[in-house]
């Protein structure tokens, strides 16, 4: 019986050590704030607090992206708020709306901070049938 208790205690101690040593998920909501670029480096976005939530405004965009936005919405992409009403929704996850300027619609958005320098931004419309995901990278 004593041997079983010693082994059980050893297993519990090892499990506790492994859980304590595991990397913690990113849960700092301030980690979302800052300047980000899409993978192709054709759009730059500044994410900041907007009241009780976060929003992301375009600070720079390539000519083709600006032309596509003007064609779809009649507005310049630079200065547009692409992400709005982002609120925490779990560990390193925010939910809100994303504006798609080239087709001039707002859709449901999920932003997941994969690391201090990488975001996964997903947007879905039409009953979550049409979805798109992009990765964004922190600038500087």
PyMOL commands that set and color helices and strands:
alter all, ss='L'
color gray80, all
select helices_A, chain A and resi 2-21+29-32+63-73
alter helices_A, ss='H'
color red, helices_A
select strands_A, chain A and resi 34-38+43-50+53-61+81-88+93-100+105-115+118-125+130-138
alter strands_A, ss='S'
color yellow, strands_A
deselect
rebuild
show_as cartoon
